[in-house]
Amino acid sequence: METQNKIALVTGGSRGLGKNAALKIASKGIGVILTYQSKKEEADATVNEIKALGVPAAAIQLNVGDTKTFDAFFSEVKSILKSVFHAEKFDFLINNAGIGIHASFADTTEEQFDALVNIHFKGAFFLTQKALPLLNDGSGIVNLSSGLARFATPGYAAYASMKGAMETLTKYQAKELGSRGIRSNIVAPGAIETDFGGGMVRDNDQINTAIAANTALGRVGLPDDIGGIVAFLCTEDARWINAQRIEASGGMFL
């Protein structure tokens, strides 16, 4: 019987960091199911890029901020596991999907707060919970945090608070799922040039220069700096890394 390829589910895998991670994961021979919220064309293009590497891939629509849709989502995951991957379960869950909201603590609205908590914390919490029956024993969870949970940059009080919550949750997942051999780690990127938060870091020269000046390696991060770390955590070489926060920021604000 041929050995079954491992499979990763990457939320928000059609663009930015998620797309980079999905491609890096696929380059290790791991099949990928990626989710997208609205841009089906982008998702399909990423699926085709992955298939071009000779690895099976599929895309499913998901709004991680709406927990009521999760049961239907996992029904779809089950049928795609069967039809595309000839599998019953998958091996890695990458909780990557997210939005950026920039607002001072004094000006943050309850609507902004709720949007952030639903996507970055509540959504990731319950999506992972509902994924448990479909995750193989000996598998892995990779959560995404931010350098902003370690250093404080005005304007991200709510966003960074959700990431702090995810960092704590990661340790609890590792502790409580360890009996199944499931590892949970969290990757904390520094400032990255993507369309995240309206492309602020990428498109604003002043911000870009200021961040580079406060980074030991003297530049702002790129998606390529992060995807490989997520992919590494999905390999056998990372089997003894558990409950860790891995910051990938080039040495920001040391």
Rosetta blueprint (number, residue, H / E / L):
1 M L
2 E L
3 T L
4 Q L
5 N L
6 K L
7 I E
8 A E
9 L E
10 V E
11 T L
12 G L
13 G L
14 S L
15 R L
16 G H
17 L H
18 G H
19 K H
20 N H
21 A H
22 A H
23 L H
24 K H
25 I H
26 A H
27 S L
28 K L
29 G L
30 I L
31 G E
32 V E
33 I E
34 L E
35 T E
36 Y E
37 Q L
38 S L
39 K L
40 K H
41 E H
42 E H
43 A H
44 D H
45 A H
46 T H
47 V H
48 N H
49 E H
50 I H
51 K H
52 A L
53 L L
54 G L
55 V L
56 P L
57 A E
58 A E
59 A E
60 I E
61 Q E
62 L L
63 N L
64 V L
65 G L
66 D L
67 T H
68 K H
69 T H
70 F H
71 D H
72 A H
73 F H
74 F H
75 S H
76 E H
77 V H
78 K H
79 S H
80 I H
81 L H
82 K H
83 S H
84 V H
85 F H
86 H L
87 A L
88 E L
89 K L
90 F E
91 D E
92 F E
93 L E
94 I E
95 N E
96 N L
97 A L
98 G L
99 I L
100 G L
101 I L
102 H L
103 A E
104 S L
105 F H
106 A H
107 D H
108 T L
109 T L
110 E H
111 E H
112 Q H
113 F H
114 D H
115 A H
116 L H
117 V H
118 N H
119 I H
120 H H
121 F H
122 K H
123 G H
124 A H
125 F H
126 F H
127 L H
128 T H
129 Q H
130 K H
131 A H
132 L H
133 P H
134 L H
135 L E
136 N E
137 D E
138 G E
139 S E
140 G E
141 I E
142 V E
143 N E
144 L E
145 S L
146 S L
147 G H
148 L H
149 A H
150 R L
151 F L
152 A L
153 T L
154 P L
155 G L
156 Y E
157 A H
158 A H
159 Y H
160 A H
161 S H
162 M H
163 K H
164 G H
165 A H
166 M H
167 E H
168 T H
169 L H
170 T H
171 K H
172 Y H
173 Q H
174 A H
175 K H
176 E H
177 L H
178 G H
179 S H
180 R H
181 G L
182 I L
183 R E
184 S E
185 N E
186 I E
187 V E
188 A E
189 P E
190 G L
191 A L
192 I E
193 E L
194 T L
195 D L
196 F H
197 G H
198 G H
199 G H
200 M H
201 V H
202 R H
203 D H
204 N L
205 D H
206 Q H
207 I H
208 N H
209 T H
210 A H
211 I H
212 A H
213 A H
214 N L
215 T E
216 A L
217 L L
218 G L
219 R L
220 V L
221 G E
222 L L
223 P L
224 D H
225 D H
226 I H
227 G H
228 G H
229 I H
230 V H
231 A H
232 F H
233 L L
234 C L
235 T L
236 E H
237 D H
238 A H
239 R L
240 W L
241 I L
242 N L
243 A L
244 Q L
245 R E
246 I E
247 E E
248 A E
249 S L
250 G L
251 G L
252 M E
253 F L
254 L L
